[in-house]
Amino acid sequence: MKQKDIALIVVVIFISAIVSVVVSKVLFASPAKRQQQVEVVQPISDEFPAPDTHYFNNKAFDPTKLITIGDNTNPVPFSAKQ
């Protein structure tokens, strides 16, 4: 390698470094432009208000209780043979 070739490579590296810095500043946002406003979320509490007594009372209907209407003579009501 001649001394001219080494000088040319150094100049190309220097110019490409300058071009890459300029292009990166254009393409990527600066820290000032990256700031965004966000909503402030209220912290979650482990305390709950008492439920409405109109819907939640000790005399209310219990949907988990099994309800039987009349006698069921068919033990498998949804089978193909009846």
N, C-alpha and C positions, 0 to 999 in steps of 0.2 A: 504494500500500500504506500502510495506516495503521500507526502505531507499535504498536498492540495486536496487529496481525497479525505483525509482526516479533518481538515478544516471545513470542507463542504459538509461532511456528516455532522459536525458540531453546529454549524449554521442551520442545517435542516432541523436538527433536534431543538434548537433554541426557538426557531420560528414556529415549529409545530407545538411547542409548549405554550407559547404566547397565544396562538390561535385556539388551542384547547381551553385555556383559561377564559378567554373572551367568550367562546361559544358556551361554556358551562355557566357563565354568569347570565347569559341571555336565556338559556333553556331552563335552568333550575331557579326556583324562587329564592329570594333572599330571606333571611330570618324574619325581617319585618313584614314581609308579605305572607308568611306562613302562620301568622296569628289568626285565630278564629275565636268567636264568641260562642260559648256553650251555655246551656240551661243549667241552673243550679237545682239539684235534686234534693228534696227534703229527706232527712234520714228516716229510716224505717223504725218504728217503735214496736216493742213487744206487747204493748197494752192495746186491747181492743175495746171499743165501746160495747155496752150491753146490747144484745139484739132486741128488735122490736117484739114486745110481748104479744102483739096481735098474731104474729106468725110463729114465734117460738115460745110455746108455753107447755106446761106439763099435761094438758088435756088435748093437745093437737094430734092430728092423724100421724101415725108412724108408717112411712112408706116402706120400711124394711120388714114389716110384719107380714107373715104369710096369710093371705085371705082365702078362705075356702067358701065357694058358693055352691050349695047343694052337694049331693053325692056324686062322686066320680067313679063310674063303673069301669071305665077304660083306663088302665094304668099307663098306656102309651098312646096319648091322643093324637100324635102327629105321625104315626106309622102308616104305612101303605095299606096294611090289612086291618080292617075294623070289624 
